[in-house]
Amino acid sequence: MSHKKEAMIAYLKKDLENAHDIDAKKLANHIRTVGFECRKCANCCMSEFGDNTVIVSPSQIKLICDRYGLMHDDFVIPMPSQDRDENGNIHTFEWRLKRNGECIFLKEKMCEIYECRPFICRTYPFYLLDGKLVVCECMGIGGIISDIDSNELAGILKERYVREIKESIALFEKFNGFNPRGHGNLCVHDSEGEHWIE
């Protein structure tokens, strides 16, 4: 393992320790102060209102496949990338939901996989960066949110943050550089390893 890779994993493991220490009650209080009430406009799912890229981890992909009887290729594609190895193969990190101007699971402003939608969707318009709450642009910001809903959202935000760091650690542990040894012309690197695609 290279020194740079070891350093990155050590850094992420420290982040993970800090993530576990996040006070969900304080986070819920912050969410209540900001305020949020979903207006069910579905703007966050449509590209005409911004970047609606939804990154999904292997575990989230498996959950959707199992719950809805879908195949991996039915709804995810590799994240775009220009990174190439010495043989010209493209290398990228992680997967994203397919879209055609809007998320492929959006039908008449309703999510077809609502019960197991990805974390990025469940926590929008909030996310954690370096353990701090970040608020995205959304018409629902400033709305009234109940104690129950803010506590639930804080718990999901913390869970998402922890899982994302764990995914990053697993990815780095399995990552061995852009090796041109696979079968295909595109390689997706994720927490499960390398996936070569023709």
C-alpha positions as a Python dict, from the first residue, in 0.01 Angstrom:
ca = {
    (1, 'M'): (0, 0, 0),
    (2, 'S'): (143, 337, -99),
    (3, 'H'): (212, 605, 160),
    (4, 'K'): (-42, 838, -5),
    (5, 'K'): (-312, 569, 5),
    (6, 'E'): (-235, 486, 370),
    (7, 'A'): (-251, 855, 461),
    (8, 'M'): (-588, 897, 289),
    (9, 'I'): (-735, 592, 464),
    (10, 'A'): (-603, 714, 801),
    (11, 'Y'): (-757, 1057, 734),
    (12, 'L'): (-1092, 899, 647),
    (13, 'K'): (-1086, 677, 956),
    (14, 'K'): (-1038, 987, 1170),
    (15, 'D'): (-1332, 1146, 988),
    (16, 'L'): (-1534, 834, 1066),
    (17, 'E'): (-1456, 864, 1438),
    (18, 'N'): (-1571, 1227, 1428),
    (19, 'A'): (-1884, 1131, 1234),
    (20, 'H'): (-1987, 882, 1503),
    (21, 'D'): (-1950, 1162, 1760),
    (22, 'I'): (-2192, 1398, 1585),
    (23, 'D'): (-2470, 1500, 1824),
    (24, 'A'): (-2791, 1418, 1636),
    (25, 'K'): (-2999, 1627, 1879),
    (26, 'K'): (-2790, 1939, 1807),
    (27, 'L'): (-2816, 1863, 1437),
    (28, 'A'): (-3195, 1834, 1468),
    (29, 'N'): (-3204, 2171, 1647),
    (30, 'H'): (-3004, 2326, 1363),
    (31, 'I'): (-3247, 2180, 1108),
    (32, 'R'): (-3542, 2323, 1302),
    (33, 'T'): (-3373, 2665, 1311),
    (34, 'V'): (-3324, 2658, 932),
    (35, 'G'): (-3673, 2518, 880),
    (36, 'F'): (-3790, 2288, 605),
    (37, 'E'): (-4116, 2163, 462),
    (38, 'C'): (-4114, 1961, 139),
    (39, 'R'): (-4349, 2120, -115),
    (40, 'K'): (-4360, 1805, -330),
    (41, 'C'): (-4257, 2009, -635),
    (42, 'A'): (-4001, 1745, -746),
    (43, 'N'): (-3768, 2022, -868),
    (44, 'C'): (-3477, 1840, -704),
    (45, 'C'): (-3542, 1546, -940),
    (46, 'M'): (-3542, 1752, -1260),
    (47, 'S'): (-3235, 1881, -1443),
    (48, 'E'): (-3409, 2202, -1553),
    (49, 'F'): (-3383, 2317, -1191),
    (50, 'G'): (-3017, 2223, -1137),
    (51, 'D'): (-2781, 1929, -1118),
    (52, 'N'): (-2997, 1635, -1015),
    (53, 'T'): (-2711, 1384, -1013),
    (54, 'V'): (-2783, 1108, -761),
    (55, 'I'): (-2476, 906, -664),
    (56, 'V'): (-2560, 558, -536),
    (57, 'S'): (-2342, 312, -349),
    (58, 'P'): (-2332, -63, -419),
    (59, 'S'): (-2542, -131, -108),
    (60, 'Q'): (-2809, 118, -219),
    (61, 'I'): (-2809, -34, -569),
    (62, 'K'): (-2858, -383, -423),
    (63, 'L'): (-3145, -263, -203),
    (64, 'I'): (-3328, -113, -502),
    (65, 'C'): (-3264, -425, -713),
    (66, 'D'): (-3393, -657, -441),
    (67, 'R'): (-3696, -445, -353),
    (68, 'Y'): (-3815, -371, -707),
    (69, 'G'): (-3686, -670, -905),
    (70, 'L'): (-3456, -454, -1117),
    (71, 'M'): (-3117, -526, -1265),
    (72, 'H'): (-2816, -304, -1197),
    (73, 'D'): (-2803, -179, -1558),
    (74, 'D'): (-3173, -88, -1553),
    (75, 'F'): (-3119, 225, -1349),
    (76, 'V'): (-2751, 307, -1289),
    (77, 'I'): (-2459, 412, -1505),
    (78, 'P'): (-2097, 499, -1423),
    (79, 'M'): (-2018, 855, -1320),
    (80, 'P'): (-1870, 1046, -1617),
    (81, 'S'): (-1491, 1068, -1631),
    (82, 'Q'): (-1204, 1167, -1858),
    (83, 'D'): (-943, 970, -1659),
    (84, 'R'): (-762, 713, -1874),
    (85, 'D'): (-492, 452, -1819),
    (86, 'E'): (-196, 392, -2050),
    (87, 'N'): (-410, 178, -2283),
    (88, 'G'): (-678, 446, -2317),
    (89, 'N'): (-935, 273, -2091),
    (90, 'I'): (-1157, 513, -1898),
    (91, 'H'): (-1159, 491, -1516),
    (92, 'T'): (-1429, 640, -1297),
    (93, 'F'): (-1551, 627, -938),
    (94, 'E'): (-1900, 526, -826),
    (95, 'W'): (-2239, 503, -995),
    (96, 'R'): (-2528, 740, -1052),
    (97, 'L'): (-2897, 700, -1128),
    (98, 'K'): (-2992, 722, -1493),
    (99, 'R'): (-3187, 1026, -1600),
    (100, 'N'): (-3350, 1168, -1907),
    (101, 'G'): (-3384, 1531, -1808),
    (102, 'E'): (-3530, 1404, -1484),
    (103, 'C'): (-3468, 1103, -1264),
    (104, 'I'): (-3591, 785, -1433),
    (105, 'F'): (-3786, 699, -1118),
    (106, 'L'): (-3988, 1022, -1128),
    (107, 'K'): (-4341, 970, -1261),
    (108, 'E'): (-4596, 1253, -1242),
    (109, 'K'): (-4386, 1423, -971),
    (110, 'M'): (-4389, 1107, -759),
    (111, 'C'): (-4090, 884, -679),
    (112, 'E'): (-4146, 521, -781),
    (113, 'I'): (-3887, 397, -531),
    (114, 'Y'): (-3975, 634, -248),
    (115, 'E'): (-3955, 369, 25),
    (116, 'C'): (-3589, 294, -51),
    (117, 'R'): (-3477, 607, -233),
    (118, 'P'): (-3105, 686, -205),
    (119, 'F'): (-2968, 880, 93),
    (120, 'I'): (-2904, 1192, -117),
    (121, 'C'): (-3277, 1204, -193),
    (122, 'R'): (-3387, 1122, 161),
    (123, 'T'): (-3183, 1407, 310),
    (124, 'Y'): (-3227, 1676, 43),
    (125, 'P'): (-3186, 1975, 75),
    (126, 'F'): (-2938, 1899, 354),
    (127, 'Y'): (-2604, 1722, 371),
    (128, 'L'): (-2302, 1714, 599),
    (129, 'L'): (-1961, 1842, 494),
    (130, 'D'): (-1674, 1804, 740),
    (131, 'G'): (-1940, 1730, 1000),
    (132, 'K'): (-2122, 2061, 943),
    (133, 'L'): (-2474, 2103, 808),
    (134, 'V'): (-2494, 2239, 453),
    (135, 'V'): (-2825, 2363, 309),
    (136, 'C'): (-2896, 2352, -65),
    (137, 'E'): (-3129, 2581, -253),
    (138, 'C'): (-3488, 2460, -220),
    (139, 'M'): (-3832, 2622, -207),
    (140, 'G'): (-3908, 2427, 112),
    (141, 'I'): (-3633, 2597, 315),
    (142, 'G'): (-3775, 2810, 595),
    (143, 'G'): (-4085, 2596, 632),
    (144, 'I'): (-4205, 2456, 962),
    (145, 'I'): (-4059, 2117, 1054),
    (146, 'S'): (-4177, 1920, 1356),
    (147, 'D'): (-3954, 1788, 1633),
    (148, 'I'): (-4023, 1432, 1518),
    (149, 'D'): (-3936, 1505, 1154),
    (150, 'S'): (-3624, 1707, 1237),
    (151, 'N'): (-3497, 1432, 1470),
    (152, 'E'): (-3561, 1169, 1204),
    (153, 'L'): (-3389, 1377, 936),
    (154, 'A'): (-3090, 1440, 1164),
    (155, 'G'): (-3057, 1066, 1224),
    (156, 'I'): (-3068, 993, 851),
    (157, 'L'): (-2814, 1268, 778),
    (158, 'K'): (-2574, 1122, 1034),
    (159, 'E'): (-2626, 770, 898),
    (160, 'R'): (-2564, 893, 543),
    (161, 'Y'): (-2246, 1072, 648),
    (162, 'V'): (-2112, 765, 830),
    (163, 'R'): (-2195, 534, 540),
    (164, 'E'): (-2037, 764, 282),
    (165, 'I'): (-1713, 772, 478),
    (166, 'K'): (-1718, 392, 517),
    (167, 'E'): (-1775, 359, 141),
    (168, 'S'): (-1478, 588, 74),
    (169, 'I'): (-1255, 386, 307),
    (170, 'A'): (-1355, 60, 138),
    (171, 'L'): (-1298, 215, -205),
    (172, 'F'): (-946, 331, -116),
    (173, 'E'): (-863, -3, 46),
    (174, 'K'): (-950, -183, -279),
    (175, 'F'): (-813, 79, -520),
    (176, 'N'): (-487, -18, -691),
    (177, 'G'): (-458, 263, -941),
    (178, 'F'): (-561, 283, -1304),
    (179, 'N'): (-433, -58, -1410),
    (180, 'P'): (-502, -148, -1775),
    (181, 'R'): (-545, -516, -1695),
    (182, 'G'): (-919, -569, -1711),
    (183, 'H'): (-1154, -679, -1986),
    (184, 'G'): (-1342, -379, -2125),
    (185, 'N'): (-1280, -17, -2205),
    (186, 'L'): (-1429, 139, -1890),
    (187, 'C'): (-1357, 55, -1526),
    (188, 'V'): (-1575, 168, -1237),
    (189, 'H'): (-1400, 172, -899),
    (190, 'D'): (-1628, 147, -595),
    (191, 'S'): (-1631, 1, -244),
    (192, 'E'): (-1660, -350, -390),
    (193, 'G'): (-1356, -317, -619),
    (194, 'E'): (-1316, -288, -997),
    (195, 'H'): (-1599, -337, -1246),
    (196, 'W'): (-1492, -354, -1611),
    (197, 'I'): (-1751, -265, -1874),
    (198, 'E'): (-1734, -317, -2250),
}
